[in-house]
């Protein structure tokens, strides 16, 4: 038996949501979290962003946070 899971934060800069998806004993032949739980995370995250009124931001080199050098 497997538990497929995926966790993430939204938005990437200044997070307001933490979403954790866990699927207990997936029924099909796929069992990795990236294959089973991540698509559900994406749908829930998109819904949360739309309902909160936030506008999506495309991550580019200009708006990424640089690590301390």
QUINOR-V871282 format. One record per pair of residues at least 12 apart in sequence whose ideal C-beta (glycine too) atoms are under 6 Angstrom apart, sorted by the first residue. I is the first residue (numbers start at 1). GAP is how many residues later the second one is. Records with the same first field share a line. If there is no record, write none. Layout:
I=GAP, GAP
This chain:
1=24
2=29
3=19, 21
4=19, 22, 27, 29, 32, 33
5=17, 28, 32
6=15, 27, 31, 32, 35
7=13
8=33
10=35
17=31
19=22, 25, 26
21=16, 19, 20
23=13, 14
